[in-house]
């Protein structure tokens, strides 16, 4: 007895000591922050990566893809759009759950009980009963249909439904915003590839110029006009041009891989794209920046999504306030009892009996230590937070549209300047080359003009690509990239 009492007191103490001990549920934690983590089941996760690789859509290696085609592929295959689409489906399911609260819930329960009992009689009853015991097998089947219906709750369910509707709208706007973001990524990557292609062409032209200059210097050396150092400088300049060409070709391959990844394709895919179409015109900026800002503040998907968050928070306030009031519920059930008993003497008659009941109940929490009040404060605070986020997004949208508008205007001016610069550089190089052949200019003059021409070519290529990027950025900032003019022109030029 003493041992039992000792165990009764010691066991709770041991349990308390174990619960207070700082034991971790795994032994894979490193002994110090500087030690490497080495879990024992890495192979299982690595096997899952091997068994479930990223699946990319097949593309035609012989086809030349237009920008709109790559955007269409990206909207379907990019993981970001797929995740946003599933979030929208998730919120739609949440709305279905909220709507279901408006209807009664029906449930059926069919318990089946089987039991066996033994009854032992006193010996004095043996002459009367003729047996000293009796066995009884009892079978009970009791199907029950139950109905539960929340009849009235002062707007609690409706608040949840409105919150779910707002969340659906917010998720749908986020999906549209994701489409715009993906389209911008593809557009930017697309024109980066074209820019790199243009730089490759410019580098090849520079190589040809360097080869021409080297041949000219060689002729001058053969005629005794130029010196050997001039020829060596020409050869070094040619190798520098070849080196620049190789770098440009490598940058083009990297840009193509980035474009494929943005489109949701295999980064190693051999992707061919169309050349630049007609550059955007200044008519793209015919609207004033004030009108562009107004349009952005009315239609940008990220702003619309945040409006949905504000409305959802407002609905949550109404739902929280409904907790202050009572609810009225209706509950009903109907069943059917069936029982059969079999004894040593044989089966007894079946017992069949129907039953039902119904009730209307009013539930009202009259004291909860201000829990419901705090929930209302929490919901109201959440709405204010959502509203301030909306204000912040509006300020950011205004600044972004303004910055993109200015950048687009500067891009057009840069394009004009780059064309004039290229023409001037070409004229200067041609004059220097001609003068060098006649012995009226030095090789240094030729190299200087050749370098200026190479730089002018690069500036012209980059300025043209930057116009496309800046106009696309402006369209994205106003919230209508997918409907912008030059993308539609690209699509119609199929």
C-alpha positions as CSV (number, residue, x, y, z in Angstrom):
1,X,0.0,0.0,0.0
2,X,2.9,2.4,0.9
3,X,4.5,1.6,-2.5
4,X,1.3,2.4,-4.3
5,X,1.0,5.8,-2.5
6,X,4.6,6.6,-3.3
7,X,4.1,5.8,-7.0
8,X,0.9,8.0,-7.0
9,X,2.9,11.0,-5.7
10,X,6.1,10.4,-7.8
11,X,4.5,9.9,-11.2
12,X,3.0,13.4,-11.4
13,X,6.3,14.9,-10.4
14,X,8.2,13.0,-13.1
15,X,5.6,14.0,-15.7
16,X,6.0,17.7,-14.6
17,X,9.7,17.5,-14.8
18,X,9.7,16.0,-18.3
19,X,7.2,18.6,-19.5
20,X,9.4,21.5,-18.3
21,X,12.6,20.0,-19.7
22,X,13.8,21.6,-23.0
23,X,13.8,18.5,-25.1
24,X,13.7,18.9,-28.9
25,X,11.7,16.4,-30.9
26,X,14.6,15.6,-33.2
27,X,18.2,14.7,-32.9
28,X,19.2,16.3,-36.2
29,X,19.8,19.8,-34.8
30,X,23.6,20.7,-35.1
31,X,25.5,21.2,-31.9
32,X,26.3,24.8,-32.6
33,X,25.2,27.5,-35.1
34,X,28.4,27.1,-37.0
35,X,27.8,23.4,-37.7
36,X,26.3,22.1,-40.9
37,X,22.9,20.6,-40.8
38,X,23.0,16.9,-41.8
39,X,19.5,15.3,-41.7
40,X,19.3,11.6,-41.8
41,X,16.4,11.4,-44.4
42,X,17.9,13.6,-47.2
43,X,17.7,10.7,-49.6
44,X,13.9,10.6,-49.4
45,X,13.6,14.3,-50.4
46,X,16.2,13.9,-53.1
47,X,14.3,10.9,-54.5
48,X,11.1,13.0,-54.6
49,X,12.9,15.7,-56.6
50,X,14.1,13.1,-59.1
51,X,10.6,11.5,-59.4
52,X,8.8,14.8,-59.8
53,X,10.9,17.0,-62.1
54,X,9.7,20.3,-63.5
55,X,7.7,19.6,-66.7
56,X,8.1,22.1,-69.5
57,X,5.9,22.4,-72.6
58,X,7.4,21.3,-75.9
59,X,8.3,24.0,-78.5
60,X,9.1,23.9,-82.1
61,X,12.8,24.6,-82.5
62,X,12.2,25.6,-86.2
63,X,9.5,28.1,-85.4
64,X,10.1,31.8,-84.9
65,X,8.0,33.0,-82.0
66,X,6.4,36.4,-81.7
67,X,6.2,38.3,-78.5
68,X,2.4,37.7,-78.1
69,X,2.9,34.0,-78.5
70,X,5.5,33.9,-75.7
71,X,3.2,35.9,-73.5
72,X,0.4,33.5,-74.2
73,X,2.7,30.6,-73.3
74,X,3.8,32.3,-70.1
75,X,0.3,33.1,-68.9
76,X,-0.5,29.4,-69.1
77,X,2.8,27.8,-68.0
78,X,4.5,30.3,-65.7
79,X,4.4,29.0,-62.1
80,X,3.4,32.4,-60.8
81,X,0.2,32.5,-62.9
82,X,-0.6,28.9,-61.9
83,X,-0.2,29.7,-58.2
84,X,-2.4,32.8,-58.5
85,X,-5.1,30.8,-60.4
86,X,-5.2,28.2,-57.7
87,X,-5.4,30.9,-55.0
88,X,-8.5,32.2,-56.9
89,X,-10.0,28.7,-56.9
90,X,-9.2,28.4,-53.2
91,X,-11.1,31.7,-52.4
92,X,-14.0,30.6,-54.6
93,X,-14.2,27.4,-52.5
94,X,-14.2,29.5,-49.4
95,X,-17.1,31.4,-50.7
96,X,-18.9,28.1,-51.2
97,X,-18.3,27.2,-47.6
98,X,-19.7,30.6,-46.5
99,X,-22.8,30.2,-48.6
100,X,-23.4,26.7,-47.2
101,X,-24.1,28.2,-43.8
102,X,-27.4,29.7,-45.1
103,X,-28.8,26.2,-45.5
104,X,-29.7,23.5,-43.1
105,X,-27.4,20.6,-42.4
106,X,-28.8,17.0,-42.6
107,X,-27.0,14.1,-41.1
108,X,-27.9,10.4,-40.8
109,X,-26.6,8.1,-38.1
110,X,-27.2,4.4,-38.1
111,X,-25.9,2.7,-35.0
112,X,-26.0,-1.0,-34.8
113,X,-25.5,-2.6,-31.4
114,X,-24.9,-6.3,-30.9
115,X,-24.4,-7.7,-27.4
116,X,-24.5,-10.9,-25.5
117,X,-25.5,-11.2,-21.8
118,X,-25.4,-14.2,-19.4
119,X,-27.7,-14.4,-16.5
120,X,-26.9,-16.8,-13.6
121,X,-29.8,-17.8,-11.4
122,X,-29.7,-18.8,-7.8
123,X,-29.8,-22.5,-7.1
124,X,-33.1,-22.2,-5.3
125,X,-34.8,-21.1,-8.6
126,X,-33.5,-24.1,-10.5
127,X,-36.6,-26.2,-9.9
128,X,-38.8,-23.4,-11.0
129,X,-36.8,-22.1,-14.1
130,X,-35.4,-25.4,-15.1
131,X,-31.9,-23.9,-15.7
132,X,-29.2,-22.3,-13.7
133,X,-28.4,-19.7,-16.4
134,X,-29.7,-18.0,-19.5
135,X,-28.0,-16.4,-22.5
136,X,-29.5,-13.4,-24.2
137,X,-28.4,-12.1,-27.6
138,X,-29.6,-8.5,-28.2
139,X,-29.5,-6.7,-31.6
140,X,-30.5,-3.1,-31.8
141,X,-30.7,-0.9,-34.9
142,X,-31.5,2.8,-34.5
143,X,-31.3,4.9,-37.7
144,X,-31.6,8.6,-36.9
145,X,-32.0,11.6,-39.3
146,X,-30.9,14.9,-37.7
147,X,-31.5,18.5,-38.9
148,X,-29.6,21.5,-37.7
149,X,-30.4,25.0,-39.0
150,X,-29.2,28.4,-37.9
151,X,-32.3,30.4,-38.4
152,X,-31.1,33.8,-37.4
153,X,-27.8,35.3,-36.4
154,X,-28.0,39.1,-36.9
155,X,-25.9,39.1,-40.1
156,X,-23.1,36.9,-39.0
157,X,-23.3,34.5,-42.0
158,X,-24.0,37.3,-44.4
159,X,-20.9,39.1,-43.2
160,X,-18.8,36.0,-43.8
161,X,-20.3,35.6,-47.3
162,X,-19.5,39.3,-48.1
163,X,-16.0,38.8,-46.8
164,X,-15.5,35.7,-49.0
165,X,-16.9,37.5,-52.0
166,X,-14.4,40.4,-51.5
167,X,-11.6,37.8,-51.1
168,X,-12.7,36.2,-54.4
169,X,-12.5,39.6,-56.1
170,X,-9.2,40.3,-54.5
171,X,-7.8,37.0,-55.6
172,X,-9.1,37.5,-59.2
173,X,-7.5,40.9,-59.3
174,X,-4.2,39.4,-58.0
175,X,-4.4,36.9,-60.9
176,X,-4.8,39.7,-63.4
177,X,-1.9,41.5,-61.8
178,X,0.2,38.4,-62.0
179,X,-0.7,38.2,-65.7
180,X,0.5,41.7,-66.2
181,X,3.7,41.1,-64.2
182,X,4.4,37.9,-66.3
183,X,3.7,39.8,-69.5
184,X,6.1,42.6,-68.4
185,X,8.8,40.1,-67.6
186,X,8.4,38.4,-70.9
187,X,8.3,41.7,-72.8
188,X,11.4,43.0,-71.0
189,X,13.3,39.7,-71.6
190,X,12.1,39.6,-75.2
191,X,13.5,43.1,-76.0
192,X,16.7,42.3,-74.0
193,X,17.3,39.4,-76.4
194,X,16.7,41.6,-79.4
195,X,19.0,44.2,-77.9
196,X,21.7,41.6,-77.4
197,X,21.2,40.4,-81.0
198,X,21.6,44.0,-82.2
199,X,24.8,44.3,-80.1
200,X,26.1,41.1,-81.7
201,X,25.4,42.6,-85.2
202,X,27.1,45.8,-84.1
203,X,30.1,43.8,-82.8
204,X,30.3,41.9,-86.1
205,X,30.3,45.2,-88.0
206,X,33.1,46.4,-85.7
207,X,35.1,43.3,-86.5
208,X,34.6,43.9,-90.2
209,X,35.8,47.5,-89.7
210,X,38.8,46.3,-87.8
211,X,39.7,43.8,-90.5
212,X,39.4,46.5,-93.1
213,X,41.6,48.8,-91.0
214,X,44.2,46.0,-90.5
215,X,44.3,45.4,-94.3
216,X,44.7,49.1,-94.9
217,X,47.6,49.4,-92.4
218,X,49.2,46.3,-94.0
219,X,49.0,48.0,-97.4
220,X,50.5,51.1,-95.9
221,X,53.4,49.1,-94.3
222,X,54.1,47.4,-97.6
223,X,54.3,50.8,-99.3
224,X,56.6,52.1,-96.6
225,X,54.1,54.6,-95.4
226,X,53.0,53.1,-92.1
227,X,55.2,51.6,-89.4
228,X,55.3,48.2,-87.8
229,X,53.8,49.5,-84.4
230,X,50.8,50.7,-86.4
231,X,50.3,47.2,-87.8
232,X,50.6,45.6,-84.4
233,X,48.1,48.1,-83.0
234,X,45.7,47.2,-85.9
235,X,46.0,43.5,-85.1
236,X,45.5,44.1,-81.4
237,X,42.5,46.2,-82.2
238,X,41.1,43.4,-84.4
239,X,41.5,40.9,-81.6
240,X,39.8,43.3,-79.2
241,X,36.8,43.5,-81.6
242,X,36.7,39.7,-81.8
243,X,36.7,39.5,-78.0
244,X,33.9,42.0,-77.8
245,X,31.9,39.9,-80.4
246,X,32.4,36.7,-78.3
247,X,31.1,38.5,-75.2
248,X,28.1,39.8,-77.1
249,X,27.3,36.3,-78.3
250,X,27.5,34.9,-74.8
251,X,25.2,37.7,-73.5
252,X,22.7,36.9,-76.2
253,X,22.6,33.2,-75.1
254,X,22.1,34.2,-71.5
255,X,19.3,36.7,-72.5
256,X,17.6,34.0,-74.5
257,X,17.7,31.6,-71.5
258,X,16.2,34.3,-69.3
259,X,13.4,34.8,-71.9
260,X,12.6,31.1,-72.0
261,X,12.5,30.9,-68.2
262,X,10.2,34.0,-68.0
263,X,7.9,32.3,-70.6
264,X,7.7,29.1,-68.5
265,X,9.9,27.2,-70.9
266,X,13.0,25.1,-70.4
267,X,15.9,27.6,-70.0
268,X,18.0,25.4,-72.3
269,X,15.4,25.6,-75.1
270,X,16.6,26.6,-78.5
271,X,14.3,29.6,-78.9
272,X,13.9,31.7,-82.0
273,X,12.1,35.0,-81.8
274,X,11.0,37.7,-84.3
275,X,13.0,40.8,-84.9
276,X,11.8,44.2,-83.7
277,X,8.7,45.5,-85.3
278,X,8.1,49.1,-85.9
279,X,9.2,51.1,-82.9
280,X,6.5,52.7,-80.7
281,X,5.5,56.2,-81.8
282,X,5.2,59.3,-79.8
283,X,1.5,58.9,-80.1
284,X,1.8,56.4,-77.3
285,X,2.3,59.4,-75.1
286,X,-0.4,61.5,-76.5
287,X,-2.3,61.4,-73.2
288,X,-1.3,63.7,-70.5
289,X,0.4,62.2,-67.5
290,X,-2.5,63.3,-65.4
291,X,-4.9,61.2,-67.4
292,X,-2.6,58.2,-67.3
293,X,-2.4,58.5,-63.5
294,X,-6.2,58.7,-63.2
295,X,-6.6,55.6,-65.3
296,X,-4.0,53.8,-63.3
297,X,-5.8,54.7,-60.0
298,X,-9.0,53.3,-61.5
299,X,-7.9,50.0,-63.1
300,X,-4.6,48.8,-61.8
301,X,-5.2,45.2,-60.6
302,X,-3.0,45.6,-57.4
303,X,-5.2,48.5,-56.4
304,X,-8.4,46.7,-57.1
305,X,-7.1,43.7,-55.1
306,X,-6.4,46.0,-52.1
307,X,-9.9,47.4,-52.4
308,X,-11.2,43.9,-52.1
309,X,-9.1,43.5,-48.9
310,X,-10.7,46.7,-47.5
311,X,-14.2,45.4,-48.3
312,X,-13.4,42.0,-46.8
313,X,-12.2,43.7,-43.6
314,X,-15.4,45.7,-43.5
315,X,-17.4,42.5,-43.8
316,X,-15.4,41.0,-41.0
317,X,-16.4,43.9,-38.8
318,X,-20.1,43.2,-39.4
319,X,-19.5,39.5,-38.7
320,X,-17.7,40.3,-35.4
321,X,-20.5,42.6,-34.3
322,X,-23.1,40.0,-34.9
323,X,-21.5,38.0,-32.1
324,X,-22.9,40.5,-29.6
325,X,-26.4,39.3,-30.3
326,X,-28.2,36.0,-29.8
327,X,-28.6,33.3,-32.4
328,X,-31.7,31.2,-33.0
329,X,-31.3,27.6,-34.0
330,X,-33.7,24.9,-35.1
331,X,-32.8,21.3,-34.3
332,X,-34.9,18.2,-35.2
333,X,-34.4,14.5,-35.4
334,X,-36.4,11.5,-36.3
335,X,-35.5,7.8,-35.9
336,X,-36.7,4.3,-35.8
337,X,-35.8,1.7,-33.1
338,X,-35.6,-1.9,-33.9
339,X,-34.6,-4.5,-31.3
340,X,-34.5,-8.3,-31.3
341,X,-33.6,-10.5,-28.4
342,X,-32.8,-14.2,-28.6
343,X,-32.5,-16.4,-25.5
344,X,-32.0,-20.1,-24.7
345,X,-35.7,-20.5,-24.9
346,X,-35.8,-19.0,-28.5
347,X,-36.3,-15.6,-30.1
348,X,-38.6,-13.1,-28.7
349,X,-40.8,-10.8,-30.9
350,X,-39.3,-7.8,-32.7
351,X,-39.7,-4.4,-31.1
352,X,-40.3,-1.6,-33.6
353,X,-40.8,1.9,-32.5
354,X,-40.5,5.3,-34.3
355,X,-39.4,8.4,-32.4
356,X,-38.8,12.1,-33.2
357,X,-38.1,15.4,-31.5
358,X,-37.7,19.0,-32.4
359,X,-36.6,22.2,-30.6
360,X,-36.0,25.8,-31.2
361,X,-33.2,27.3,-29.1
362,X,-31.9,30.8,-28.4
363,X,-28.2,31.1,-27.6
364,X,-26.8,34.3,-26.2
365,X,-23.5,34.8,-24.6
366,X,-23.9,37.4,-22.0
367,X,-20.4,37.5,-20.5
368,X,-17.0,36.5,-22.1
369,X,-14.6,39.0,-20.5
370,X,-14.9,41.4,-23.5
371,X,-13.7,38.8,-25.9
372,X,-16.2,39.9,-28.6
373,X,-15.4,43.5,-28.1
374,X,-11.8,42.8,-28.6
375,X,-12.6,40.9,-31.8
376,X,-14.5,43.9,-33.1
377,X,-11.5,46.2,-32.3
378,X,-9.3,43.7,-34.0
379,X,-11.5,43.7,-37.1
380,X,-11.8,47.5,-37.2
381,X,-8.0,47.8,-36.9
382,X,-7.5,45.4,-39.7
383,X,-9.7,47.5,-41.9
384,X,-7.7,50.6,-41.1
385,X,-4.5,48.7,-41.9
386,X,-6.0,47.6,-45.3
387,X,-7.1,51.2,-46.0
388,X,-3.6,52.6,-45.3
389,X,-2.1,50.0,-47.5
390,X,-4.4,51.1,-50.3
391,X,-3.4,54.7,-49.7
392,X,0.3,53.6,-49.9
393,X,-0.3,51.7,-53.1
394,X,-2.1,54.8,-54.6
395,X,0.9,57.0,-53.8
396,X,3.3,54.4,-55.3
397,X,1.2,54.0,-58.4
398,X,1.2,57.8,-58.9
399,X,5.0,57.9,-58.6
400,X,5.5,54.9,-60.8
401,X,3.3,56.3,-63.6
402,X,5.0,59.6,-63.5
403,X,8.5,58.1,-63.5
404,X,7.6,55.7,-66.4
405,X,6.1,58.6,-68.4
406,X,9.3,60.7,-68.0
407,X,11.5,57.7,-68.8
408,X,9.5,57.0,-72.0
409,X,9.9,60.6,-73.1
410,X,13.6,60.5,-72.5
411,X,13.8,57.2,-74.4
412,X,12.4,58.8,-77.5
413,X,14.9,61.7,-77.2
414,X,17.7,59.2,-76.8
415,X,16.6,57.4,-79.9
416,X,16.6,60.6,-81.9
417,X,20.0,61.5,-80.6
418,X,21.5,58.0,-81.1
419,X,20.5,58.1,-84.8
420,X,22.2,61.4,-85.3
421,X,25.2,60.2,-83.4
422,X,25.5,57.0,-85.5
423,X,25.3,59.0,-88.7
424,X,28.0,61.4,-87.5
425,X,30.2,58.6,-86.3
426,X,29.9,56.7,-89.6
427,X,30.8,59.8,-91.5
428,X,33.8,60.5,-89.3
429,X,35.0,56.9,-89.6
430,X,34.7,56.9,-93.4
431,X,36.5,60.2,-93.6
432,X,39.3,59.0,-91.3
433,X,39.7,55.8,-93.2
434,X,39.9,57.6,-96.6
435,X,42.4,60.1,-95.2
436,X,44.5,57.4,-93.7
437,X,44.7,55.6,-97.1
438,X,45.9,58.9,-98.7
439,X,48.4,59.4,-95.9
440,X,46.6,62.5,-94.6
441,X,45.6,61.0,-91.2
442,X,47.3,58.8,-88.6
443,X,46.2,55.4,-87.5
444,X,45.3,56.8,-84.2
445,X,42.6,58.9,-86.0
446,X,41.2,55.8,-87.6
447,X,41.1,53.9,-84.3
448,X,39.4,56.8,-82.5
449,X,36.8,57.1,-85.2
450,X,36.3,53.3,-85.3
451,X,35.7,53.2,-81.5
452,X,33.3,56.1,-81.7
453,X,31.4,54.3,-84.5
454,X,31.2,51.0,-82.4
455,X,29.9,52.9,-79.4
456,X,27.4,54.8,-81.6
457,X,26.1,51.5,-83.0
458,X,25.6,50.1,-79.5
459,X,23.9,53.3,-78.3
460,X,21.5,53.1,-81.3
461,X,20.6,49.4,-80.6
462,X,20.1,49.9,-76.9
463,X,18.1,53.1,-77.4
464,X,15.7,51.4,-79.7
465,X,15.2,48.4,-77.4
466,X,14.8,50.8,-74.4
467,X,11.8,52.5,-76.1
468,X,9.9,49.2,-76.2
469,X,10.8,48.4,-72.6
470,X,9.8,51.9,-71.3
471,X,6.5,51.9,-73.2
472,X,5.8,48.4,-71.9
473,X,6.7,49.6,-68.4
474,X,4.4,52.6,-68.7
475,X,1.5,50.4,-69.9
476,X,2.1,48.0,-67.0
477,X,2.1,50.9,-64.5
478,X,-1.2,52.1,-65.8
479,X,-2.7,48.6,-65.6
480,X,-3.3,47.8,-69.2
481,X,-0.1,46.2,-70.6
482,X,-1.9,43.3,-72.2
483,X,-4.2,45.8,-74.0
484,X,-1.4,48.2,-75.0
485,X,-1.1,49.4,-78.5
486,X,2.3,48.0,-79.5
487,X,1.5,44.6,-78.1
488,X,-1.8,44.5,-80.0
489,X,0.1,45.6,-83.1
490,X,2.6,42.8,-82.5
491,X,-0.3,40.4,-82.3
492,X,-2.1,41.7,-85.4
493,X,1.2,41.5,-87.4
494,X,1.0,37.7,-87.3
